[in-house]
Amino acid sequence: MEDLPLTIEFGGGAELLFNKVKKHSVNLPGNIRPWTLRKLLVWLKDNLLTERPELFLQGDTVRPGILVLVNESDWELLGQLDYELQDKDNVLFISTLHGG
């Protein structure tokens, strides 16, 4: 099976947990299908997250205060963790939490 190309973006400070890189072009392994947002979060933790996973993840989902958009649509409208990722989807994580 072919790999699944995605664009993953981080904003609002979430990029600080991912080596300060805001935009990543990734190819998810094609042998794992279907790719859901739930599986993507595990992959991100294992492959891109460089520090403080507790600031990004809580259990098997993102922490409260992190907005998730897929192709500019709120993931809550798409089925959240169960949304099946499609070729060239753009997944954006925006932290609304600001420390002081």
Backbone as numpy.savetxt, mean C-alpha at the origin, in Angstrom:
# Nx Ny Nz CAx CAy CAz Cx Cy Cz
2.66 -17.21 -14.94 1.83 -16.01 -14.94 2.70 -14.77 -14.94
2.17 -13.74 -15.55 2.92 -12.49 -15.62 2.88 -11.77 -14.29
3.94 -10.97 -14.05 3.96 -10.13 -12.87 2.87 -9.06 -12.98
2.53 -8.48 -11.84 1.50 -7.45 -11.78 2.16 -6.09 -11.54
2.21 -5.23 -12.57 2.83 -3.91 -12.38 1.89 -2.95 -11.66
2.43 -2.28 -10.63 1.66 -1.30 -9.86 2.52 -0.07 -9.60
1.86 1.03 -9.33 2.52 2.20 -8.79 2.03 2.35 -7.35
2.98 2.43 -6.43 2.65 2.60 -5.01 3.19 3.96 -4.59
2.33 4.78 -3.98 2.76 6.10 -3.54 2.44 6.30 -2.07
3.27 7.13 -1.43 3.10 7.45 -0.02 3.14 8.96 0.14
2.27 9.48 1.01 2.25 10.92 1.24 1.88 11.23 2.67
1.94 12.51 3.01 1.56 12.98 4.33 2.50 12.52 5.43
3.70 12.12 5.07 4.67 11.63 6.04 4.84 10.13 6.01
3.90 9.40 5.40 4.01 7.93 5.34 5.28 7.52 4.60
5.74 8.37 3.68 6.95 8.03 2.91 8.18 7.91 3.80
8.15 8.53 4.97 9.30 8.45 5.89 9.54 7.02 6.35
8.51 6.19 6.34 8.63 4.80 6.75 9.14 3.91 5.61
9.18 4.48 4.41 9.57 3.73 3.21 10.81 4.36 2.58
11.79 4.58 3.41 13.09 5.10 2.96 12.97 6.48 2.33
11.95 7.25 2.75 11.70 8.61 2.27 11.44 8.69 0.77
10.99 7.57 0.19 10.67 7.52 -1.24 9.15 7.59 -1.38
8.68 8.61 -2.12 7.24 8.82 -2.25 6.59 7.92 -3.29
7.33 7.55 -4.34 6.71 6.82 -5.45 7.56 5.60 -5.80
6.91 4.46 -5.86 7.58 3.20 -6.19 6.84 2.54 -7.35
7.59 2.11 -8.35 7.01 1.27 -9.41 7.43 -0.15 -9.08
6.45 -1.02 -8.87 6.77 -2.39 -8.46 6.11 -3.39 -9.41
6.68 -4.57 -9.44 6.09 -5.70 -10.16 5.89 -6.81 -9.15
4.65 -7.09 -8.82 4.35 -8.14 -7.86 4.44 -9.50 -8.55
4.97 -10.51 -7.87 5.15 -11.82 -8.49 3.85 -12.39 -9.05
3.94 -12.88 -10.29 2.76 -13.39 -10.98 2.26 -14.72 -10.47
3.09 -15.41 -9.66 2.67 -16.72 -9.17 1.68 -16.61 -8.02
1.44 -15.40 -7.53 0.47 -15.18 -6.45 -0.70 -14.42 -7.05
-1.76 -15.12 -7.35 -2.94 -14.45 -7.91 -4.17 -15.00 -7.22
-5.20 -14.26 -6.98 -5.24 -12.83 -7.24 -4.50 -12.06 -6.15
-3.96 -10.91 -6.52 -3.35 -9.99 -5.55 -4.46 -9.11 -4.98
-4.58 -9.11 -3.67 -5.55 -8.24 -2.99 -4.77 -7.19 -2.22
-5.49 -6.18 -1.75 -4.83 -5.18 -0.92 -4.29 -5.82 0.37
-4.96 -6.83 0.87 -4.48 -7.53 2.07 -3.09 -8.12 1.80
-2.93 -8.81 0.67 -1.63 -9.41 0.31 -0.60 -8.32 0.03
-1.04 -7.21 -0.57 -0.12 -6.11 -0.86 0.47 -5.55 0.43
-0.34 -5.40 1.47 0.18 -4.87 2.74 1.27 -5.76 3.31
1.10 -7.07 3.23 2.13 -8.00 3.69 3.39 -7.84 2.84
3.20 -7.73 1.54 4.34 -7.57 0.63 5.09 -6.28 0.93
4.33 -5.19 1.16 4.97 -3.91 1.48 5.79 -4.01 2.75
5.23 -4.66 3.77 5.94 -4.83 5.03 7.24 -5.61 4.83
7.19 -6.65 4.01 8.35 -7.51 3.80 9.37 -6.92 2.83
8.95 -6.03 1.93 9.82 -5.60 0.84 10.16 -4.11 0.79
9.30 -3.24 1.26 9.56 -1.80 1.13 9.65 -1.06 2.45
8.94 -1.52 3.44 8.89 -0.82 4.73 10.26 -0.89 5.40
10.84 0.28 5.71 12.20 0.28 6.25 12.24 0.57 7.75
11.19 1.16 8.30 11.22 1.40 9.74 9.84 1.54 10.33
9.75 1.28 11.61 8.56 1.47 12.43 7.27 0.97 11.81
7.18 -0.34 11.57 5.96 -0.89 10.96 4.70 -0.58 11.75
4.84 -0.36 13.07 3.65 -0.07 13.89 3.02 1.27 13.52
3.76 2.13 12.83 3.19 3.41 12.39 2.43 3.28 11.08
2.57 2.14 10.41 1.88 1.93 9.14 0.81 0.85 9.25
1.12 -0.22 9.97 0.22 -1.37 10.04 -0.31 -1.57 11.45
-1.53 -2.07 11.53 -2.12 -2.48 12.79 -2.89 -3.77 12.51
-2.39 -4.87 13.04 -2.97 -6.17 12.69 -2.70 -6.46 11.23
-3.74 -6.81 10.48 -3.54 -7.12 9.06 -4.00 -5.98 8.14
-4.15 -4.77 8.71 -4.59 -3.64 7.90 -3.74 -2.42 8.22
-4.02 -1.30 7.55 -3.29 -0.07 7.85 -3.82 0.52 9.15
-2.98 1.29 9.79 -3.40 1.97 11.02 -4.52 2.96 10.75
-5.34 3.19 11.75 -6.30 4.29 11.62 -5.53 5.59 11.35
-6.05 6.43 10.49 -5.36 7.67 10.16 -4.56 7.59 8.87
-4.57 6.43 8.22 -3.93 6.31 6.91 -5.02 6.08 5.87
-5.11 7.02 4.96 -6.08 6.90 3.87 -5.47 6.04 2.78
-6.29 5.19 2.18 -5.83 4.35 1.08 -6.70 4.64 -0.13
-6.05 5.06 -1.22 -6.76 5.34 -2.46 -6.22 4.42 -3.55
-7.13 3.84 -4.32 -6.76 3.03 -5.47 -7.30 3.75 -6.69
-6.40 4.19 -7.57 -6.79 4.96 -8.75 -7.71 6.12 -8.36
-7.32 6.80 -7.29 -8.00 8.00 -6.77 -9.37 7.73 -6.17
-9.70 6.45 -5.92 -10.96 6.11 -5.24 -10.65 5.56 -3.85
-11.44 5.98 -2.87 -11.27 5.50 -1.50 -11.46 3.99 -1.47
-10.52 3.29 -0.84 -10.58 1.83 -0.82 -11.83 1.32 -0.13
-12.46 2.16 0.72 -13.69 1.73 1.39 -14.81 1.49 0.38
-14.73 2.16 -0.75 -15.74 1.97 -1.80 -15.44 0.74 -2.65
-14.23 0.19 -2.51 -13.78 -0.89 -3.39 -13.72 -2.25 -2.70
-14.03 -2.28 -1.41 -13.97 -3.55 -0.68 -12.76 -3.67 0.23
-12.06 -2.57 0.44 -10.90 -2.52 1.33 -9.91 -3.65 1.08
-9.62 -4.45 2.10 -8.57 -5.47 2.01 -8.84 -6.51 0.94
-10.10 -6.69 0.56 -10.45 -7.73 -0.40 -10.40 -7.25 -1.86
-10.11 -5.97 -2.07 -10.04 -5.46 -3.45 -8.95 -6.20 -4.21
-9.28 -6.69 -5.41 -8.31 -7.38 -6.25 -7.60 -6.38 -7.14
-6.30 -6.30 -6.96 -5.49 -5.35 -7.72 -5.45 -5.72 -9.19
-5.44 -4.69 -10.04 -5.41 -4.85 -11.48 -4.10 -4.29 -12.04
-3.74 -4.72 -13.24 -2.54 -4.19 -13.89 -2.55 -2.67 -13.88
-1.41 -2.12 -13.49 -1.18 -0.67 -13.53 -2.04 0.12 -12.56
-2.62 -0.52 -11.54 -3.31 0.23 -10.50 -2.32 1.18 -9.83
-2.85 2.30 -9.36 -2.07 3.24 -8.55 -2.64 3.19 -7.14
-1.81 2.78 -6.18 -2.25 2.67 -4.79 -1.52 3.74 -4.00
-2.29 4.61 -3.36 -1.74 5.75 -2.63 -2.11 5.63 -1.15
-1.09 5.75 -0.31 -1.27 5.73 1.15 -0.93 7.13 1.66
-1.89 7.78 2.33 -1.66 9.12 2.85 -1.88 9.09 4.35
-0.86 9.51 5.08 -0.99 9.60 6.53 -1.67 10.92 6.87
-2.69 10.84 7.72 -3.35 12.06 8.19 -2.92 12.37 9.61
-1.97 11.58 10.13 -1.46 11.78 11.49 -0.21 12.63 11.41
-0.18 13.67 12.20 1.00 14.54 12.18 1.50 14.70 13.61
2.73 14.29 13.83 3.32 14.41 15.16 3.75 15.83 15.43
4.09 16.07 16.67 4.50 17.43 17.01 5.57 17.41 18.04
